[in-house]
Amino acid sequence: MFIMRIINRIMLVVILITGQTQGAESVEKNLTPEAVIAGFKQRVDAMFRSESGKPLVRAKKRKPLDPGRGNYVRAYSYSMVGFAARCLYLNEMLEEANAALAENAQHYLDNPLDINDRDSFHWHAEIVMRLIEMYGSNGSNRITKKTEALALKPIWEYVKKVSRLDKAEYEKSKTWHIYLSENHHAMSFTVCWQFARIAKDRPEYKDLKYDDGATAAEHYRAWNAYFVVYCLERARKSLCIEMMSDGYNSTLIKGFYNFYDFGNPQVRRSAGILLDLYFAYWAQEQIDGVQGGGQSRIYFWKGLKQNREHGNAPLAWFYFGIGKQPAVYGHDMNAALSDYRPPAVVADIALDVAGRGRYEVRQRPQGLGKTGRPLKTADTQVPTSMRTDGGGILRYSYCDPAFIMGTPMTEARPIEDWAAISAQNRWQGVIFAGEHDARIVPIVRPKDNRVAMNAQWSVQSKGSLITQKLKHHKGGAEMIIWMSKSGLSTPVEEDGVVYVEAKGAYAAIRVATGGFKWMDGEFETNRFVPENATMIPNDEYASVIIEVMARSDVTSFDAFKKKVKACEVFMDGTVLRYKTIYGDQLTFDTSTKAVPSINGKPVNYAPKKVFESPFLNAEWNSGIVTISKGTRKKVLDFTQRAEDGGTSEN
């Protein structure tokens, strides 16, 4: 063991010398999971030091997104707090760091509409407070008292209006009343909690009354209790409404690091195990940092590739050495400066794609609910009310070291039954190992190439998927089957079936009835769309069948084709009956009147487990989650108090 620790330390030095700017996946995978986690500080330090001494580069302040709104200055504020964080961490250019924080605060004081605009202020305010906690008058004093006092002023203007005790209610809502979207909601209550924590002990704020008549101390107590229940409910009834949404999920959790680092023992404990759950949730459905599985709130162009600069990518580098060293970016500063570390079992799951083997993931996310009345401001009054009394979605993924295929299997409900944050831009498809953005994406294209609601439904078993455009959608155009040029061979068509090869898998796509055409031209969008081949069914409501199998399961591409050709499509009235290449019998009612079935059993949209896989398991509504791989295991008990323990790890 002692010798292994020495070897791991030597290899960590190798990472820093040879791999810190280009990524070090091959080196990291030769380390123990414990050693990879231990390399967090070196990786973060390398990120900050790579930009040492560089001057502030302000991001552009943009005009309002809509008439009557505040300026869109999120990127500007991220550039200011990211620069300040780097200088404060390195203990250099402190005068410039203070000036950046002061300038950022003064901008909002001079432009009060920007404070309450939902797309600017609460995206960065908790990062300002982290810097004050760490480097201000109660920390290392690298932030001056003058800067500290100025930086808190616009945050007070935000919270006195936005923070209300009724928002922190949990007895009735169980924290499933969501103001704005899910990630906005979390950012907002994080800012409200942390300001109350700071203000309750500061003479200039502790006796002031919020707009609801309460004091900072009262708000602090309320948000403490709320957050503990919030964490418990995510373990009981599903983690993310915005399912596996790379950008929005990383934004959802970015404030939770502050609860971990600055909260009382119960709050700290709840935050820590919720982050453990999040990273286990992410780890088991990614290959080299690329996320697979059913998703929602994935804008059209974002579903065709994955951003390796932002979202979960910096977190994958910080914790697991996956990907490449990120630039210093304001959004990620809470994670970079936090004491939180994932457990070794999660690192094992994240890094050992081959060792994970082949498995299925089933999850029960929340999606049903009554959409609220979100405003363009942060002080939205009417929340989205999620229903937690039934099913609605079975989130299913089939994972192989060569590919991950997944879909959110949903009931074919009218759009009014769904919370918009669940129904918006649901994504399904296949990601392949090898080339970074190798994928097949069968979705309904949004008319504006941006947003479609409740657009398709599906059934999947193993590597076999059937999907169809829904008639009760909003904003949908045609169904498309998008295939990346990167990582896939040129598609070949034989007898109406299209075949492609990936590094470790084969895939086949067929339109059940009516045939298809190839898309000509390009998508009308100013966003980047990778090179691709795209099929469009001639009948927009025709079912699409996709089959994917690892190369290791067949002797050749021709043998795979033979398997596919042996699978006949049979229409029994409106019901599609299909036996897959894996031997499973699927039924799919194209009229949407009947629930699809797998081997004679209707799809169960309300399974007994909220998380189910070889690595992540929890009974519905229990609040006790088990993360395991091999001999490593961690049990997260969200029902216990901090003084009672509540976690165990082997």
SEDO-412401 format. One record per residue (C-alpha): x, y, z; residue in one letter. Coordinates in steps of 0.1 Angstrom, whole numbers, plus 5000, padded with zeros to 4 digits. Example, Ala and Ser with C-alpha at 12.3 -4.5 7.8 and 13.67 -1.06 7.14 Angstrom:
<nodes>
512349555078A;513749895071S;
</nodes>
This chain:
<nodes>
500050005000M;502850245009F;504650174976I;501350224957M;500950564973R;504450664962I;503750554927I;500450744926N;502251064938R;504951024911I;502250984884M;500351294897L;503551494891V;503751344856V;500151474850I;501051824861L;504251824840I;503051664808T;499251664807G;497851974825Q;496952164794T;496051894769Q;494151654792G;495551344810A;492851084805E;495350794798S;497550884829V;494550934852E;493050604843K;496250424855N;495850584890L;493650444918T;490350634922P;491650764956E;494750914939A;492651074911V;490551254937I;493651354956A;494951524925G;492051784927F;494252054943K;497052014918Q;494652034889R;492952344902V;496152504911D;497552444876A;494452604861M;494852924882F;498652944877R;498352904840S;496753254839E;498853414866S;499653774859G;497253814830K;495254134830P;491454154833L;489554094801V;485954214805R;483254024787A;480954254767K;477854404783K;474954314761R;471654494756K;468454364772P;467154034758L;463654184757D;462154534758P;461854664793G;464354424808R;467654484824G;470954454805N;472154104797Y;475454114817V;475853754829R;479053704809A;480454044821Y;479953944857S;481453604852Y;484553764837S;484854004867M;484353744894V;486553484876G;489453734874F;488953834911A;488953464922A;492153394903R;493953694918C;492653624953L;493553254951Y;497153334939L;497453634963N;498553854935E;497154174918M;494954224948L;494254594940E;492954484906E;490854204921A;489254454945N;488654694917A;486954424896A;484554334924L;483854694931A;483254774894E;480854474891N;478854584921A;478654944910Q;477354834876H;474254684893Y;473754974916L;473855204886D;471554974867N;468954854892P;466854674865L;469854434860D;469654324897I;466254164893N;466654044858D;466553664858R;469353614834D;472153814849S;472453884887F;471753564906H;474053374882W;477053514899H;476053674932A;476753364953E;480353354939I;480853704951V;479753594986M;482053294985R;484953524978L;483853755007I;483653445030E;487053325020M;489053645014Y;487053915032G;487154045068S;486253705082N;488853535060G;492253625047S;491554005044N;492554005007R;489254185000I;489154525016T;486354625039K;485354895015K;485054644986T;483254395007E;480654655019A;480054774983L;479754414969A;477054334994L;474854634985K;473354504952P;472854154968I;470754324995W;468654494968E;468054154953Y;467253944983V;465054205001K;462554164972K;463153804960V;463653614993S;460353555010R;459553315039L;456653165019D;459153054992K;460952865019A;457852675028E;458252295026Y;455552135047E;453052155019K;455252184988S;457951945000K;460152184980T;458552084947W;457252434940H;459852564915I;460152934909Y;461353004873L;463152694860S;464852434882E;468352584879N;467152944884H;465252834915H;468352674930A;470552974921M;468053214937S;467553034970F;471352984973T;471853364970V;468953424995C;470453175020W;473953295018Q;473253665021F;471053595052A;473953395067R;476253695062I;473853975070A;472453835102K;475753915120D;476554245103R;475454565120P;474354735088E;471954455078Y;470954245108K;468054475119D;466754555084L;463454415073K;462954235040Y;459954325019D;458054045036D;458754205070G;461253945083A;464853985092T;467953815079A;468153585109A;464553465102E;465353405065H;468553225074Y;466652975097R;463952925071A;466352855042W;468452625063N;465452405070A;464252435034Y;467552315020F;467752005042V;464351905030V;465251994994Y;468151744995C;466051475011L;463351514985E;465851474956R;467051154971A;463451034975R;461751144943K;464551214917S;467451444913L;466851654883C;463651764865I;465851904838E;467151554831M;470851514825M;471051864811S;474751934809D;474652314812G;471652344834Y;472552074859N;476052214864S;474352544871T;471852384894L;474552254917I;477052534916K;475652714947G;475452384966F;479152404972Y;478552704994N;476052525015F;478752255019Y;481552495029D;479652755049F;476552575062G;475852445097N;476652075103P;473251955090Q;473252175060V;476852085052R;476151715054R;473051735032S;474851935006A;477751685006G;475751375000I;473551554975L;476651634955L;477751264959D;474451164944L;474751404916Y;478251294905F;477250924907A;474151004886Y;476451174861W;479350924862A;477450614852Q;476050754820E;479150914804Q;482050804783I;485151024786D;482951304799G;480351294771V;476851244786Q;474450994773G;470950884782G;467551064781G;467651434787Q;465551744787S;466052114782R;468652044755I;468452324729Y;468452174694F;472052254684W;473352154719K;471951804714G;474151754683L;477451794702K;478651854738Q;480452164749N;483852064763R;484652414777E;481652464800H;478852274817G;480051954835N;483351954816A;485352164841P;483951954869L;485051634851A;488551774849W;488651904885F;487551584901Y;488451304877F;491051444853G;488751374824I;489051604794G;491351904793K;492352174817Q;489652454816P;490252824815A;489353024847V;485653094843Y;483353264869G;480652994867H;482952724880D;484752914909M;482552764937N;483652414927A;487252504922A;487552674956L;485352424976S;486552165001D;484051914986Y;485451604970R;483451304955P;483950964971P;486450724955A;483550494944V;482250774922V;485650824906A;485850454900D;482550464881I;483450774862A;486950654850L;486450274845D;484150274814V;485449924804A;485149784839G;481549904842R;480649654816G;477149634801R;474149744821Y;470749914822E;469850234840V;466250304851R;465250624868Q;461950784878R;462351164872P;459551414879Q;457851574850G;454151604856L;452951934870G;451352264865K;453552524849T;453652854868G;453853204855R;457553274852P;458453634847L;461553794831K;462553904866T;463753694895A;460853774918D;458353544901T;455353494923Q;453553184909V;455752874909P;455552554888T;453952294911S;455351954904M;453151644909R;454951374929T;451951134933D;452350934901G;454650844873G;454950994838G;458550924828I;460750614829L;464250734821R;466050444805Y;469650394793S;471450094779Y;475150134786C;478049944769D;481750044768P;481250114731A;478050324733F;475250454755I;471650464741M;468850624761G;465450784761T;462950934785P;460050694779M;457050914786T;453350864787E;451751014756A;450051294775R;448851634763P;451251914768I;449152064796E;449951774819D;453751844819W;455752104836A;457452304809A;460952244824I;460451874818S;458651884784A;461052134768Q;463551984743N;463551624754R;466551444739W;467151084731Q;469750894711G;473150724710V;476550844719I;479550634708F;483050574723A;485850704702G;485351034684E;484151294709H;480851384692D;479951054675A;476151024679R;472850944664I;469951174674V;466351094665P;464251394675I;461551624664V;463351934651R;462052264666P;460552494640K;462752774652D;465752534656N;465752614693R;462752494713V;460052224710A;457752094737M;456451744743N;457651654708A;458151274708Q;457550954728W;459350624727S;459950274739V;463450114744Q;464849784755S;468649734754K;470049884722G;466749894704S;464650214703L;461250294687I;460250654687T;457550874671Q;456551234668K;453551334690L;450651524676K;450051724708H;453451894707H;454252264706K;456852414683G;457852094665G;458652054628A;459551724612E;461051414628M;464751384619I;467351124624I;470651314627W;473951124623M;477351284630S;480051274604K;482551264633S;483150904645G;480650734621L;481150584587S;479350714557T;475750584559P;474850304535V;471250214526E;470149854519E;466449774513D;465250084531G;467450044561V;470450274568V;473550134584Y;476550304600V;479750194618E;481350344649A;484650254665K;483149984687G;479549944675A;477249904645Y;473850084641A;470850054619A;468050304613I;464750234596R;461450414592V;458650174599A;456250304572T;456350544543G;460150554537G;462350864541F;464451114522K;467851264529W;468051624540M;469551874515D;471152204526G;471752314561E;469752394592F;468652764594E;470452864626T;473353094635N;474552824659R;477252574650F;475952244637V;478551974630P;478751804597E;476151534595N;473851314575A;470151354583T;467151134574M;463651274573I;460651034573P;458151104545N;455351054570D;456051294599E;454251064623Y;455950744612A;457750534638S;461550534637V;463450214647I;467150234657I;469249924665E;472749944680V;474949664690M;478649634701A;481049494675R;482049234701S;478549074699D;478748994662V;481348854639T;481149134613S;479249424599F;477549184574D;476548964603A;474949264621F;473049354589K;471749004587K;470449024622K;468649354614V;467149224582K;465748924601A;463649164623C;460449224605E;458149524610V;454549414615F;451649664617M;448549524635D;446249814628G;447850104645T;450049884667V;453649824656L;454949484666R;458649434664Y;461149174676K;464549344681T;468049214673I;468349134710Y;465248914709G;462949144728D;459349184716Q;458149544715L;454749684708T;454150044700F;450650194694D;451150464669T;447750604678S;449250674713T;446150524729K;447950224745A;451050204766V;454050044748P;455049704760S;458349514763I;458049134762N;454349154769G;454649384799K;453449744796P;456050004804V;455850104841N;456250474844Y;456250464882A;458750184892P;459450104928K;462950244925K;463750604919V;467350504909F;468250154896E;471450034881S;474449824892P;475950144906F;473250364919L;470150244937N;467350384959A;463850284967E;461150534958W;460550784986N;463050615010S;465750885011G;468550615013I;470850584983V;473550324977T;476450394954I;478650094947S;481149944924K;483149634931G;484349644967T;483650014971R;480350134984K;478850445000K;475450465015V;473850805016L;471150835043D;469351165037F;466851085065T;469351115094Q;470651415112R;474251525111A;474951425147E;473651075139D;476251005111G;474150915081G;476750795056T;478950485055S;481650405031E;483650095024N;
</nodes>
